[in-house]
Every structure is written in C-alpha cells, then in structure tokens.
Amino acid sequence: MSTPHRAEIDGLQSDLVERARELGFASVGFADAHDDPVMAERLTAWLEAGHHGTMGWIEREPAVRSGPQSMWPAARSVIALGMNYAPATDPLEEAEPRDHARISAYARGQDYHVVLKKALKALARWMVAEADRRGLGEARLKLFVDTAPVMEKPLAQRAGVGWQGKHTNLVSMEHGSWLFLGAMYTTLPFVPDGPHEDRCGSCRACQDACPTQAFPHAYRIDARRCISYLTIEHDGPIPEEFREAMGNRIYGCDDCLAVCPWNKFAKSAATNKAFLPRAELTRPRLADLLQLDDAGFRALFSKSPIKRIGRDRFVRNCLIAAGNSGEAGLLAQVELLRGDPDPVVAEAAEWAARRLVPSS
C-alpha cells in the first residue's frame, strides 16, 4: 500500500493503538474493509436453517452484513477493539445454592454498550483531530457496538484480535473468551494486521459443556437451544424441554465461555471498573427477584444491559429458576404470580408451582 502520506498514516496508526489502550481497550487490531463472501454465505446458511430463532432483526439487510463496504463503500479500514471483562471467579461455581440466581458475567456491571460507545467516541474525536493535525485531511469514520448489521467477531478475527472459537465467540490468546467487541470503519488506509490463526485444535470443551446441546457442530450455534437466547432474546414461553437444564440461570449463560482452556492465560479480572460486578447482582436471592414489579425492576437495572428485556421476561426466567430450585419456601411467592397479568409469567408460575409442591 503506497500513499503520499504513508509515514504520517503509519505514525497515526501506532499512536492510535496507544490511545486506545489509554481509553481502556485491551486489544486493538486493523483489517482492510473488503467484503467477505464466505462470511456472507455462512450467515445465509445459518438463517436458512432457522438457527436465529425469533431474532428477526438479523434477517434484515443480510447483504449489508457481508462486509464493511457493503454498508459504507467509502470505508478503507476496520479497527477492531476489545475490552476485557474476565470475571474474578469461575461462573461454573454458581450453580449452588439453588435458591440464588446466576447472571451472566457480562451483565453484572454497567451496560457495556454505553461504556464501549463512550470510549469509541473519545477515540474517534482524537483520531479526527490527529489526522487533521498531521495533514491527512478529513478522517471519516463510523462506530459500532453491537447495534448495527456489523459482524464484529469475524472482523475481529480478520484484524488479528483473536479467532472465532467452536462456541462461535471470539477467543483471545491474552484474554480468553472474555472480550467485549467494538468496531470502527474509517476512510484512512491503515496497514492490516492479518487474520488470527484458529487455535481450537481438537478441543471440544465448549460443545460438551453446553447444558442444552446448542451446538449442532463446531463453529455453529442453534440459538433456539441456547440459554442466553432463551433468557434474553426469546419473549414467549420457554420450551419445557430446556427448562430443567436452565438450572438457576436467569440471564444468559457462561458455560461454553467458562470452560475454554485459553482462559487460563487471561487476565484474572476485568481491568475496567465499569465491568466489576455489583454486589446485588452476584448470586442474588430468587425470593427478592420474584417480588419485582415494573418500577422495582427498572430501578434495580437502570444502568444494566438487563433492563432491555423488561420485567415480565425477567420474572419469567426467575420463575423457571424457582421451579428448578427444589426450595418449597419459594412456593408462596410463586403462587402469587400465577395470577400475573402477563400470560407468559402466569404460565411459568404454574409450571414452577407444580415443581415445588411437596410430593406426598
């Protein structure tokens, strides 16, 4: 790649990595912005198989998801960035006590969308100002954090940040399976880092750990069987075949991430204080959560990603966990919810009550 400003662009690229780390990003990588037909074909096959479940938003504008230039033809480079949220303790240790709930590690602190977007905007402002100061002219860019038709994980692999593991999430040699991802598209022609090699080898720990067998084969997930999908994206009754396997998980599931052998090389805990777990979201008592009305739910999760699923879906999940707990002491609260105005909540309460009635 040769441009009249190559030295200035290379200097900006190097300084950008340093500035990104100052803003809290643990990983930074660069890729060119060409579209990827293989990625588009895999997405099409996944959608045609129905593995996206009721996530209809993924079906919209599938062509745009094939690569940066399909969305924005002016894009020359992709900057892939990751923030570490590695939990200090093993999420697998939270299956007990059963009358306490498990919340996915990523959702116990502040909403990562807000944290990453704030840092990306700060980095973008710096980059625009620096490009102008160095005589590179206007640096145009677009920012993304899980809110647009952008395939962050394949792009992060292409940029050398990590690789998409057999659980379909990104794996990093430095941070294991614990990275929040953001992306920037820009008109500046940065030097690509090159794709990361797949290091999964013959390991299938993530596939074997899945409580609901959500992986039809390596590198493919059937969201309809995934506890994260069922507790977060799915808004109807949870199919009974998956309820017992949910255990005390009420928002997301970390099992396939937690068993990844690469986690042993990860930092011991998230370095960004925003992602440190709130005490009230670490093994919370189901008895407390079952009492939440809409106002209480909004107050508890005002700065949490959990707020987006709403009180009804959240209480539905808590009722499934209550039904799995074997704790007859929860029966009185469950009974009160059998008359809930939301029919999905009421049905989950009926199921949980049947499970908690002491056998004669």
N, C-alpha and C positions, 0 to 999 in steps of 0.2 A: 504494500500500500504506500503510495507516494503522494504527498500533498505539499503545497508551498509552505505550510505551517507545521510540518511533521514534528519538528523538535518541540514546538510550543504545545502541540496536542499531546505528545508523549509526556511532557512535564506536567500538564494538567491532569493526565490520567494517573500519574504517580501520586500527585498531591491529593487527588480526589479519594484515592484509597485511604490515605492518612486521615483526611477529613471525615470520611465515612466511619472510620473506627472511633474517632473522637465523639461522634454522634451516637455511638452505641452499637454499630453494626459489627458483628463478629466475623462475617465473611463477605467478600466482595469479589465479583468476577465479571468479565467482559465477554461478549459474543457479538458477532455480526447480526444484522437484523433480517437476514433472509428467511423466507418461509420454509417450512419443513413438511413436505408431502407425506412422509412416513408418519409424522405426528398426527396429521390430519386424517390419514387412513385409520390409524388406531382409534382415534376419537370416534370416527364414523362407525366402526365395528362395535365399539363399546355401546354407543347409543342404539344401534340396530338390535343389539342383544337385550336391550331394556335394562341394562345394569345401572342406569342412573336413577331408576325408580321414579319418584314423582318430582324430581328436580328438573322441571320443565325449562327453567332458565338456561340450562346447559344446551338445550336444543336450539335456542335462538342464536342466529348468526354463526352457525358452525364454521363457515368459511373463514370468518374473522379470526377464529381460534387457531388456524393453521400456521400463523406466524405474525410477527410484528408488522411486516409490510402490507399484509392483507388489511390490517387495521389502519395503518398510517404509512402510506407509500414513501413519505419523506424520511422515515427512520433509517439511520445508518448503523446504529449500535444499540445493544442492550446492555444495561448494567444490572446484574442480579445481585441482590443483597440479602443477607440473613442475620437475624438477631437470635441469640441463644436464649432458650427458656428451660434448660435442663433442670429437672426437679432435684431437690436435695435428697429426697428419699425415694425408694422404689415404689412406684404406683401399685405394683402387684401385691404389696404388703397390706393393702387397704381393703381386702375382701372381708375382713373382720374388724370390729364387731358388726354383725349383720343389721343391727338397728341403726347404724350410721351409714351415711351415703358416700359414694365415690364420685367425685367430679374430676373430669379430665384435667391434667396438669396445666394445660394451656389456658384454662378458663378460670383459674383461681386468683389471678391478679387482675390488673387493668386490661381493658379491651385492647388486644394487640393491633386491631385496625387503626385505632386512634394513635397509639404510640408510634407505630411504624410510619403512618402518614405524616405525623408531625416531624419526624426525623428526615423523611424523604423530602418534604418541603424545604426544610432547612438546608439540606444538601443541594437541592435544586437551585435555591437562591444563591448559594455560594458558587455553584458551577457557572451559572449565567453571568455573575459578576466577574468571575475569574476569566472566563472566555473572552469577555469584552476587554478586560484589563490587559490580556495577553495578545490582543489584536486579532482574535479569531472570529470576530463578528458576533452575530446573534446565535446563541446556542438554544435551539428549541428542544423541548422535551415534554414527555408525558409520564405521569406517575401512577403506579398501580399497587394496590394491596388487597388482593382477594375480592375485588368489587367490580371487575370488568372481564370481558372474554379474553383473558390472558392465561396462557398455560405456564404458570410460574415454575413448576417443577421441571419440566423438560428444558425450559430456558436456563434454569439454574444449572442443570447438568451440562448443557452446551457451553455455559460460561465457566465451567470448572469448579463450581462451588461444592458439588457433591454428585451423587448419582441417584436415580430413582430405584429404590430397592424393590424387592419382591413384594413388599407390602404397599407399593405404589407411592410411598412418601419418600422425600429426599433423605439420603444418608450422607453424612459428612465424616471424613476421617478424623476431624478435630472436634466435632460437636455431636456425633452420633445421629440420632433421629430427632433431635430437639432444636429445630430451627424454624422460626417464622420467616416467611419469604416476602420480599417486595421486589418490584422491578421498575426500572426507568428506561424509556425509549428516548433516544436523542438523535439529533441530526449530525452530531460530531462523529467522525470516523475513528473511534478508538481501536487499538490493536486487540484482537480476540485472544483470550487465554487458552482456548482449546477445550474440547469436551473432557469430562472426567471419566475415567475408566470404571466400569462396573466391578465392584469388589465383593459382591454377594457370594460368588462361588457356588458351592453345593449346599450352602446353609439354607434351611427352610424353617428356622425357628419362628419367624413371624407367622408363617402359614399355619404351623402346628399349634400356635398359641391362641389363634382366633376362637373365641367361645362359640361362635355361630357359623363357623366354616364359610366365611365370606369370600374366600379366595378360590375361584374355580380352577385357577392355575397361577403360577408365579407371574408377577407383574400385571395381574388383572384382578380387580376387586368388583364384586357384585354388591353394590351399595344397598340393595334391598335386604341383604342379610347382615349388614354391618351395624353394630350397636351405636356407633357415632351417628350414622344416618338415621337410625330408628328413633334415637332420643333427641335429635336436633332438627333434622330436615323433614322428617315424616310427621304429618299433622293429624293423622287419623288414628284409629285403634292400632296398637302394636300387635302384629300377628302372634297368636298364642304359642306357636312353635318356637318363638325366640324369647319368650318372657322369662322362663326359668333361667336360661343362660345369661340373662342380663344381670342376675345377682343383685348387688346393691349399686350398680352403675346408674346414675340418674342424668348425667350429661356427658356424653362422649365415652370413649374407651381408649385406654393407653396400652393395652396388652401387646399388640403387634409391635409397637414402638419400644416398649419397655424391655422386651426380650432380645432386641438387636445386639449382637456381640460387639458392634462398634461403639456402643455406649460406654464401654469401659475406658475408652480413650477420650470421652467427652469431659468438658469442664464439670466439676462436681455440682454446680448450681448456677442458675441464671445470674449473669452479671448485671443485668438491668433491674433496678429496684422495682420498676413498674410491674414486673412479672413475678415478684415474690408472692407467695400465697397469702391471702387474707386468712386470719385465724378462723373466722366464721365459715369459711368455705373449705376448710380442711377437716374431713370426716364429720360433717355436720349431722346432727341428730335428725332422723326421719320424723320424729314426733314434732319437732319445731317446724320443719319444712311443710308438713301436711296441713299446718294451720294457716299458711299464707293465703291471703286474699290478694286481689289485684294490686291494691295500694301497697301492701306489705312486700309483695314480690318486686314491684318497681323500686321501692326504697332499698331493698337488700341488694339488688343487682343493677343499680343506677349506672355504675361505671364498668360493668362486666359484659363480656360478649354473650353471657347467658340471657341478658334482658331481651334479646331479639326473638326468643322462642315464645315468650309470653307466659303468663301464669298458668293457663289451662294445660298447655303441653308439658310444662314443668311438673305440675302436680300429678298429671297422668304418669310421668316417669317415676315420681316418688311413690305412687301407689303400687306400681309394679315391684319396686324395691321392697315396699312394706309386705306385699304378698309373698315375697321370697324370703323374708327375714325369719319367719317362724316365731316372731315375737307377738304373743297373744295380747300383750299390753298395748299394741297399736290398734287393736280391733275397734275400740270405741271411736277413735278419730277417723278410721276408715269408714265406719258405718255412717258417720255424719256426711261423708262425701258421696254416698250412694244417691243422695238427692241433689247433687250439684247441677246447676243449670246447664253446664256443658255436657252433652251426652257422652263424649269420649271419656271425660273424667268420671262420670257416673258409672260407665261400663267397667272402667279399670277398678273402681272401688268395689263393684260387685264381685269381680274376679279376686281381688285381694281379700275381701271378707270371707269368701269361700275357702281360701287357703289358710286363713288364720283361725277359723272356727275349730276349737279343740275337738279332736276325734273322740268318740265315745268308746 
